Amino acid sequence: MKPEAEKLLDLAQKRLDALRDLAAAIGEAQQALTNLDLEAIQENTERQKALCSTIAHLDSEITRLRPLWNSGMGKTSADRWSEFLRQMQTAGTEVRRQNQVQAGLWRALRRTVQAIQTCLSSQNLGLYQPPRVRQNLSFVEGRDR
C-alpha cells in the first residue's frame, strides 16, 4: 500500500473515532442537562468543542491528501476507504440525531424557565416578591465621608 493511502486511511480512522466520541459526548451532555449539573454541562461543552476542532483539522488533512487518492490506489485500499465512508455516514447520522435531542432538551428547559418567570412575576400571590431597588445609594457612594 502506498504511504499516501496509508496516511489517508489513518486519518479516516481518526475522524471516525472522533465522530463516535462526539456522539457519545452529546449523549452524556443530555444526562448532565436532565440532572441540571452545570459543571458537567460546561465540561462536556468544552469536550464537544475540542472534538469538533479535531474533526475540522482531520477534514482539512483528508481534503489535502484526497487528490493523491485519485492517482490510483489498490482495491484493498479502495474497499477500506468505502467502508470508512459508510461508517462515517452512520456516525454522522448519530451525531445529528443526538444533537437534535439535545437541542430539544435545551428548548424544553428554556420554556420551563420562561413559564416559571412569567408565573412568578405576573401572579403576585405573596409567594414571590421581586427585590426592591434602593433609590438612595449612599452606601455605594461612600458613607464614611
MDTraj code that builds the backbone (N, CA, C; nanometers):
import mdtraj as md
import numpy as np

residues = "MET LYS PRO GLU ALA GLU LYS LEU LEU ASP LEU ALA GLN LYS ARG LEU ASP ALA LEU ARG ASP LEU ALA ALA ALA ILE GLY GLU ALA GLN GLN ALA LEU THR ASN LEU ASP LEU GLU ALA ILE GLN GLU ASN THR GLU ARG GLN LYS ALA LEU CYS SER THR ILE ALA HIS LEU ASP SER GLU ILE THR ARG LEU ARG PRO LEU TRP ASN SER GLY MET GLY LYS THR SER ALA ASP ARG TRP SER GLU PHE LEU ARG GLN MET GLN THR ALA GLY THR GLU VAL ARG ARG GLN ASN GLN VAL GLN ALA GLY LEU TRP ARG ALA LEU ARG ARG THR VAL GLN ALA ILE GLN THR CYS LEU SER SER GLN ASN LEU GLY LEU TYR GLN PRO PRO ARG VAL ARG GLN ASN LEU SER PHE VAL GLU GLY ARG ASP ARG".split()
xyz = np.array([
    [0.0848, -0.1177, 0.0000],
    [0.0000, 0.0000, 0.0000],
    [0.0894, 0.1241, 0.0000],
    [0.0488, 0.2228, -0.0771],
    [0.1260, 0.3466, -0.0854],
    [0.1163, 0.4221, 0.0470],
    [0.2234, 0.4939, 0.0816],
    [0.2218, 0.5694, 0.2077],
    [0.1083, 0.6726, 0.2122],
    [0.0747, 0.7324, 0.0962],
    [-0.0344, 0.8307, 0.0936],
    [-0.1666, 0.7645, 0.1302],
    [-0.1862, 0.6446, 0.0771],
    [-0.3100, 0.5715, 0.1062],
    [-0.3154, 0.5347, 0.2535],
    [-0.2030, 0.4900, 0.3069],
    [-0.1975, 0.4533, 0.4491],
    [-0.2276, 0.5743, 0.5369],
    [-0.1703, 0.6891, 0.5020],
    [-0.1936, 0.8122, 0.5782],
    [-0.3404, 0.8528, 0.5696],
    [-0.3983, 0.8466, 0.4512],
    [-0.5384, 0.8837, 0.4333],
    [-0.6308, 0.7914, 0.5122],
    [-0.6036, 0.6633, 0.5093],
    [-0.6857, 0.5682, 0.5839],
    [-0.6700, 0.5877, 0.7350],
    [-0.5492, 0.6227, 0.7781],
    [-0.5263, 0.6517, 0.9203],
    [-0.6069, 0.7745, 0.9631],
    [-0.6056, 0.8783, 0.8793],
    [-0.6844, 0.9986, 0.9096],
    [-0.8339, 0.9674, 0.9134],
    [-0.8773, 0.8819, 0.8201],
    [-1.0182, 0.8435, 0.8173],
    [-1.0575, 0.7702, 0.9462],
    [-0.9694, 0.6838, 0.9935],
    [-0.9974, 0.6128, 1.1188],
    [-1.0055, 0.7102, 1.2357],
    [-0.9141, 0.8071, 1.2399],
    [-0.9160, 0.9065, 1.3479],
    [-1.0431, 0.9905, 1.3415],
    [-1.0863, 1.0262, 1.2199],
    [-1.2090, 1.1050, 1.2046],
    [-1.3301, 1.0238, 1.2501],
    [-1.3338, 0.8977, 1.2131],
    [-1.4434, 0.8101, 1.2547],
    [-1.4481, 0.7990, 1.4076],
    [-1.3326, 0.7804, 1.4690],
    [-1.3266, 0.7725, 1.6158],
    [-1.3745, 0.9024, 1.6796],
    [-1.3334, 1.0168, 1.6220],
    [-1.3746, 1.1470, 1.6763],
    [-1.5255, 1.1670, 1.6621],
    [-1.5826, 1.1245, 1.5504],
    [-1.7283, 1.1345, 1.5328],
    [-1.8018, 1.0499, 1.6362],
    [-1.7538, 0.9304, 1.6575],
    [-1.8167, 0.8435, 1.7582],
    [-1.8039, 0.9035, 1.8975],
    [-1.6866, 0.9603, 1.9273],
    [-1.6673, 1.0254, 2.0571],
    [-1.7602, 1.1455, 2.0725],
    [-1.7805, 1.2202, 1.9636],
    [-1.8698, 1.3353, 1.9680],
    [-2.0136, 1.2914, 1.9954],
    [-2.0576, 1.1861, 1.9297],
    [-2.1926, 1.1341, 1.9550],
    [-2.2068, 1.0925, 2.1015],
    [-2.1052, 1.0284, 2.1556],
    [-2.1087, 0.9876, 2.2967],
    [-2.1102, 1.1094, 2.3884],
    [-2.0307, 1.2104, 2.3560],
    [-2.0249, 1.3318, 2.4383],
    [-2.1596, 1.4035, 2.4398],
    [-2.2256, 1.4080, 2.3255],
    [-2.3571, 1.4720, 2.3207],
    [-2.4564, 1.3927, 2.4054],
    [-2.4477, 1.2614, 2.3989],
    [-2.5341, 1.1777, 2.4823],
    [-2.5102, 1.2012, 2.6306],
    [-2.3838, 1.2147, 2.6689],
    [-2.3504, 1.2424, 2.8087],
    [-2.4005, 1.3805, 2.8502],
    [-2.3963, 1.4749, 2.7578],
    [-2.4438, 1.6100, 2.7877],
    [-2.5934, 1.6094, 2.8179],
    [-2.6658, 1.5224, 2.7516],
    [-2.8100, 1.5134, 2.7762],
    [-2.8368, 1.4720, 2.9213],
    [-2.7569, 1.3799, 2.9709],
    [-2.7717, 1.3376, 3.1104],
    [-2.7400, 1.4538, 3.2037],
    [-2.6352, 1.5288, 3.1722],
    [-2.5993, 1.6444, 3.2547],
    [-2.7104, 1.7488, 3.2524],
    [-2.7740, 1.7669, 3.1371],
    [-2.8844, 1.8622, 3.1277],
    [-3.0033, 1.8192, 3.2127],
    [-3.0385, 1.6936, 3.2047],
    [-3.1538, 1.6473, 3.2814],
    [-3.1261, 1.6505, 3.4318],
    [-2.9989, 1.6381, 3.4694],
    [-2.9605, 1.6469, 3.6111],
    [-2.9325, 1.7906, 3.6544],
    [-2.9353, 1.8834, 3.5583],
    [-2.9028, 2.0239, 3.5831],
    [-2.7659, 2.0384, 3.6502],
    [-2.6703, 1.9621, 3.6016],
    [-2.5339, 1.9620, 3.6541],
    [-2.4500, 2.0607, 3.5723],
    [-2.4420, 2.1847, 3.6212],
    [-2.3739, 2.2916, 3.5473],
    [-2.2285, 2.2603, 3.5174],
    [-2.1601, 2.2070, 3.6139],
    [-2.0182, 2.1753, 3.5941],
    [-2.0016, 2.0720, 3.4827],
    [-2.0820, 1.9686, 3.4855],
    [-2.0746, 1.8653, 3.3813],
    [-2.1140, 1.9211, 3.2453],
    [-2.2119, 2.0113, 3.2421],
    [-2.2527, 2.0740, 3.1163],
    [-2.1362, 2.1524, 3.0580],
    [-2.0693, 2.2313, 3.1406],
    [-1.9563, 2.3116, 3.0935],
    [-1.8405, 2.2236, 3.0465],
    [-1.8093, 2.1211, 3.1237],
    [-1.7009, 2.0308, 3.0849],
    [-1.7328, 1.9617, 2.9527],
    [-1.8570, 1.9186, 2.9396],
    [-1.8965, 1.8482, 2.8186],
    [-1.8975, 1.9409, 2.6985],
    [-1.9373, 2.0651, 2.7186],
    [-1.9351, 2.1623, 2.6090],
    [-1.7931, 2.1821, 2.5590],
    [-1.6990, 2.1924, 2.6508],
    [-1.5579, 2.2071, 2.6111],
    [-1.5091, 2.0827, 2.5365],
    [-1.5497, 1.9672, 2.5832],
    [-1.5110, 1.8421, 2.5163],
    [-1.5680, 1.8378, 2.3744],
    [-1.6940, 1.8797, 2.3583],
    [-1.7554, 1.8819, 2.2262],
    [-1.6834, 1.9804, 2.1331],
    [-1.6476, 2.0968, 2.1864],
    [-1.5733, 2.1951, 2.1057],
    [-1.4406, 2.1369, 2.0594],
    [-1.3699, 2.0711, 2.1500],
    [-1.2403, 2.0123, 2.1158],
    [-1.2565, 1.9045, 2.0080],
    [-1.3586, 1.8215, 2.0220],
    [-1.3822, 1.7168, 1.9223],
    [-1.4180, 1.7773, 1.7871],
    [-1.4982, 1.8821, 1.7863],
    [-1.5324, 1.9490, 1.6599],
    [-1.4079, 2.0087, 1.5951],
    [-1.3194, 2.0660, 1.6754],
    [-1.1937, 2.1195, 1.6218],
    [-1.1076, 2.0082, 1.5633],
    [-1.1018, 1.8961, 1.6332],
    [-1.0256, 1.7815, 1.5839],
    [-1.0819, 1.7328, 1.4514],
    [-1.2131, 1.7231, 1.4421],
    [-1.2769, 1.6773, 1.3182],
    [-1.2483, 1.7753, 1.2048],
    [-1.2561, 1.9048, 1.2324],
    [-1.2275, 2.0049, 1.1293],
    [-1.0828, 1.9934, 1.0812],
    [-0.9905, 1.9716, 1.1739],
    [-0.8498, 1.9562, 1.1370],
    [-0.8304, 1.8310, 1.0509],
    [-0.8911, 1.7218, 1.0924],
    [-0.8802, 1.5975, 1.0152],
    [-0.9422, 1.6143, 0.8770],
    [-1.0536, 1.6854, 0.8680],
    [-1.1167, 1.7105, 0.7388],
    [-1.0233, 1.7861, 0.6451],
    [-0.9533, 1.8858, 0.6993],
    [-0.8607, 1.9619, 0.6137],
    [-0.7444, 1.8754, 0.5677],
    [-0.6960, 1.7881, 0.6543],
    [-0.5881, 1.6974, 0.6154],
    [-0.6354, 1.5963, 0.5110],
    [-0.7555, 1.5440, 0.5302],
    [-0.8104, 1.4489, 0.4333],
    [-0.8301, 1.5172, 0.2988],
    [-0.8814, 1.6396, 0.3008],
    [-0.9018, 1.7150, 0.1763],
    [-0.7688, 1.7394, 0.1054],
    [-0.6655, 1.7668, 0.1823],
    [-0.5328, 1.7909, 0.1247],
    [-0.4776, 1.6644, 0.0587],
    [-0.4988, 1.5494, 0.1221],
    [-0.4455, 1.4236, 0.0698],
    [-0.5362, 1.3565, -0.0328],
    [-0.6581, 1.3983, -0.0390],
    [-0.7555, 1.3320, -0.1266],
    [-0.7122, 1.3260, -0.2735],
    [-0.6522, 1.4317, -0.3310],
    [-0.6089, 1.4211, -0.4711],
    [-0.5088, 1.3075, -0.4936],
    [-0.4271, 1.2766, -0.3934],
    [-0.3319, 1.1668, -0.4067],
    [-0.4051, 1.0333, -0.4178],
    [-0.5227, 1.0275, -0.3546],
    [-0.6030, 0.9062, -0.3589],
    [-0.6429, 0.8741, -0.5022],
    [-0.6738, 0.9782, -0.5776],
    [-0.7213, 0.9599, -0.7147],
    [-0.6099, 0.9182, -0.8109],
    [-0.4859, 0.9213, -0.7653],
    [-0.3749, 0.8853, -0.8534],
    [-0.3607, 0.7340, -0.8684],
    [-0.4511, 0.6624, -0.8117],
    [-0.4506, 0.5170, -0.8294],
    [-0.4149, 0.4422, -0.7027],
    [-0.5142, 0.3876, -0.6386],
    [-0.4944, 0.3083, -0.5185],
    [-0.5412, 0.1662, -0.5471],
    [-0.4922, 0.0760, -0.4697],
    [-0.5296, -0.0638, -0.4876],
    [-0.6713, -0.0921, -0.4422],
    [-0.7190, -0.2096, -0.4794],
    [-0.8561, -0.2491, -0.4455],
    [-0.8765, -0.2589, -0.2945],
    [-0.7778, -0.3105, -0.2234],
    [-0.7905, -0.3227, -0.0782],
    [-0.8065, -0.1860, -0.0139],
    [-0.7251, -0.0900, -0.0561],
    [-0.7352, 0.0461, -0.0023],
    [-0.8695, 0.1081, -0.0381],
    [-0.9131, 0.0870, -0.1606],
    [-1.0415, 0.1425, -0.2049],
    [-1.1572, 0.0821, -0.1250],
    [-1.1495, -0.0463, -0.0971],
    [-1.2536, -0.1116, -0.0178],
    [-1.2558, -0.0580, 0.1253],
    [-1.1372, -0.0407, 0.1823],
    [-1.1293, 0.0147, 0.3184],
    [-1.1847, 0.1569, 0.3213],
    [-1.1507, 0.2363, 0.2209],
    [-1.1987, 0.3748, 0.2131],
    [-1.3524, 0.3762, 0.2047],
    [-1.4081, 0.2905, 0.1211],
    [-1.5543, 0.2831, 0.1071],
    [-1.6198, 0.2455, 0.2403],
    [-1.5579, 0.1533, 0.3118],
    [-1.6110, 0.1130, 0.4420],
    [-1.6035, 0.2289, 0.5413],
    [-1.4929, 0.3052, 0.5396],
    [-1.4819, 0.4221, 0.6274],
    [-1.5904, 0.5239, 0.5938],
    [-1.6146, 0.5467, 0.4664],
    [-1.7180, 0.6425, 0.4270],
    [-1.8550, 0.5992, 0.4792],
    [-1.8841, 0.4712, 0.4669],
    [-2.0120, 0.4193, 0.5158],
    [-2.0230, 0.4371, 0.6673],
    [-1.9174, 0.4019, 0.7393],
    [-1.9195, 0.4143, 0.8849],
    [-1.9249, 0.5611, 0.9288],
    [-1.8554, 0.6484, 0.8563],
    [-1.8593, 0.7908, 0.8905],
    [-1.9991, 0.8482, 0.8667],
    [-2.0656, 0.8012, 0.7624],
    [-2.2018, 0.8466, 0.7378],
    [-2.2931, 0.8029, 0.8520],
    [-2.2787, 0.6796, 0.8956],
    [-2.3589, 0.6286, 1.0073],
    [-2.3293, 0.7074, 1.1348],
    [-2.2015, 0.7318, 1.1629],
    [-2.1645, 0.8085, 1.2827],
    [-2.2150, 0.9520, 1.2728],
    [-2.2064, 1.0116, 1.1550],
    [-2.2572, 1.1472, 1.1355],
    [-2.4072, 1.1558, 1.1578],
    [-2.4795, 1.0539, 1.1147],
    [-2.6241, 1.0484, 1.1370],
    [-2.6535, 1.0421, 1.2861],
    [-2.5751, 0.9648, 1.3599],
    [-2.5937, 0.9542, 1.5051],
    [-2.5621, 1.0871, 1.5736],
    [-2.4580, 1.1562, 1.5289],
    [-2.4259, 1.2880, 1.5858],
    [-2.5432, 1.3834, 1.5634],
    [-2.5965, 1.3868, 1.4428],
    [-2.7101, 1.4750, 1.4140],
    [-2.8314, 1.4395, 1.5010],
    [-2.8582, 1.3110, 1.5161],
    [-2.9722, 1.2672, 1.5970],
    [-2.9542, 1.3099, 1.7431],
    [-2.8359, 1.2827, 1.7965],
    [-2.8076, 1.3215, 1.9364],
    [-2.8166, 1.4734, 1.9530],
    [-2.7685, 1.5470, 1.8540],
    [-2.7721, 1.6926, 1.8592],
    [-2.9163, 1.7437, 1.8586],
    [-3.0031, 1.6811, 1.7807],
    [-3.1439, 1.7203, 1.7777],
    [-3.2112, 1.6940, 1.9120],
    [-3.1781, 1.5820, 1.9736],
    [-3.2340, 1.5512, 2.1059],
    [-3.1859, 1.6547, 2.2072],
    [-3.0568, 1.6860, 2.2031],
    [-3.0016, 1.7836, 2.2973],
    [-3.0648, 1.9212, 2.2750],
    [-3.0823, 1.9604, 2.1498],
    [-3.1462, 2.0892, 2.1206],
    [-3.2894, 2.0912, 2.1751],
    [-3.3590, 1.9792, 2.1638],
    [-3.4942, 1.9696, 2.2190],
    [-3.4953, 1.9859, 2.3699],
    [-3.3965, 1.9263, 2.4367],
    [-3.3863, 1.9420, 2.5820],
    [-3.3627, 2.0882, 2.6196],
    [-3.2739, 2.1558, 2.5470],
    [-3.2472, 2.2975, 2.5741],
    [-3.3733, 2.3807, 2.5548],
    [-3.4494, 2.3524, 2.4470],
    [-3.5737, 2.4275, 2.4232],
    [-3.6734, 2.4036, 2.5367],
    [-3.6846, 2.2792, 2.5807],
    [-3.7766, 2.2473, 2.6894],
    [-3.7356, 2.3181, 2.8189],
    [-3.6071, 2.3185, 2.8481],
    [-3.5591, 2.3879, 2.9681],
    [-3.5873, 2.5375, 2.9590],
    [-3.5643, 2.5954, 2.8427],
    [-3.5888, 2.7382, 2.8233],
    [-3.7375, 2.7707, 2.8429],
    [-3.8258, 2.6873, 2.7868],
    [-3.9702, 2.7094, 2.8034],
    [-4.0107, 2.6979, 2.9500],
    [-3.9528, 2.6038, 3.0211],
    [-3.9844, 2.5866, 3.1624],
    [-3.9422, 2.7090, 3.2422],
    [-3.8224, 2.7571, 3.2183],
    [-3.7739, 2.8767, 3.2893],
    [-3.8622, 2.9966, 3.2568],
    [-3.8986, 3.0146, 3.1304],
    [-3.9851, 3.1268, 3.0922],
    [-4.1221, 3.1164, 3.1588],
    [-4.1767, 2.9960, 3.1644],
    [-4.3075, 2.9780, 3.2274],
    [-4.3013, 3.0117, 3.3762],
    [-4.1959, 2.9673, 3.4424],
    [-4.1807, 2.9967, 3.5851],
    [-4.1634, 3.1462, 3.6065],
    [-4.0813, 3.2110, 3.5241],
    [-4.0612, 3.3555, 3.5377],
    [-4.1921, 3.4306, 3.5171],
    [-4.2672, 3.3908, 3.4170],
    [-4.3949, 3.4561, 3.3896],
    [-4.4902, 3.4380, 3.5055],
    [-4.4979, 3.3171, 3.5541],
    [-4.5876, 3.2877, 3.6661],
    [-4.5499, 3.3687, 3.7895],
    [-4.4234, 3.3696, 3.8215],
    [-4.3796, 3.4378, 3.9431],
    [-4.3885, 3.5895, 3.9315],
    [-4.3672, 3.6443, 3.8154],
    [-4.3689, 3.7899, 3.8036],
    [-4.5083, 3.8457, 3.7787],
    [-4.5964, 3.7726, 3.7123],
    [-4.7286, 3.8270, 3.6815],
    [-4.8330, 3.7933, 3.7865],
    [-4.8159, 3.6886, 3.8588],
    [-4.9129, 3.6462, 3.9588],
    [-4.8544, 3.6665, 4.0978],
    [-4.8578, 3.7867, 4.1441],
    [-4.8027, 3.8143, 4.2759],
    [-4.9029, 3.7720, 4.3818],
    [-4.8885, 3.6515, 4.4265],
    [-4.9783, 3.5970, 4.5286],
    [-4.9104, 3.5946, 4.6650],
    [-4.8101, 3.6758, 4.6790],
    [-4.7381, 3.6774, 4.8044],
    [-4.6305, 3.5706, 4.8121],
    [-4.6189, 3.4897, 4.7071],
    [-4.5180, 3.3850, 4.7062],
    [-4.3823, 3.4374, 4.6609],
    [-4.3889, 3.5380, 4.5784],
    [-4.2637, 3.5889, 4.5222],
    [-4.2659, 3.7399, 4.5287],
    [-4.1712, 3.7928, 4.5923],
    [-4.1577, 3.9367, 4.5996],
    [-4.0307, 3.9768, 4.5253],
    [-4.0461, 4.0498, 4.4150],
    [-3.9259, 4.0930, 4.3457],
    [-3.8402, 4.1792, 4.4380],
    [-3.7109, 4.1694, 4.4280],
    [-3.6261, 4.2508, 4.5151],
    [-3.6469, 4.3994, 4.4874],
    [-3.6480, 4.4754, 4.5934],
    [-3.6646, 4.6197, 4.5797],
    [-3.5297, 4.6836, 4.5557],
    [-3.5309, 4.7784, 4.4674],
    [-3.4096, 4.8525, 4.4372],
    [-3.4102, 4.9773, 4.5236],
    [-3.3048, 4.9975, 4.5979],
    [-3.2947, 5.1150, 4.6844],
    [-3.2692, 5.2377, 4.5992],
    [-3.3486, 5.3393, 4.6239],
    [-3.3339, 5.4636, 4.5495],
    [-3.2126, 5.5426, 4.5988],
    [-3.1833, 5.5307, 4.7258],
    [-3.0725, 5.6038, 4.7844],
    [-2.9526, 5.5105, 4.7894],
    [-2.8544, 5.5375, 4.7083],
    [-2.7369, 5.4516, 4.7011],
    [-2.6187, 5.5151, 4.7734],
    [-2.6468, 5.5796, 4.8836],
    [-2.5396, 5.6476, 4.9557],
    [-2.4326, 5.5509, 5.0040],
    [-2.4677, 5.4250, 5.0298],
    [-2.3690, 5.3289, 5.0743],
    [-2.2687, 5.2976, 4.9629],
    [-2.3097, 5.3139, 4.8393],
    [-2.2198, 5.2901, 4.7274],
    [-2.1276, 5.4088, 4.7081],
    [-2.1811, 5.5279, 4.7315],
    [-2.1038, 5.6491, 4.7077],
    [-2.0041, 5.6749, 4.8187],
    [-2.0157, 5.6071, 4.9253],
    [-1.9217, 5.6217, 5.0358],
    [-1.9837, 5.6939, 5.1521],
    [-2.0299, 5.6214, 5.2493],
    [-2.0973, 5.6788, 5.3655],
    [-1.9975, 5.7331, 5.4666],
    [-1.8745, 5.6903, 5.4595],
    [-1.7810, 5.7272, 5.5644],
    [-1.7139, 5.8611, 5.5390],
    [-1.7646, 5.9418, 5.4522],
    [-1.7055, 6.0745, 5.4291],
    [-1.7467, 6.1730, 5.5339],
])
top = md.Topology()
chain = top.add_chain()
for i, resn in enumerate(residues, 1):
    res = top.add_residue(resn, chain, resSeq=i)
    for name in ("N", "CA", "C"):
        top.add_atom(name, md.element.get_by_symbol(name[0]), res)
traj = md.Trajectory(xyz[None], top)
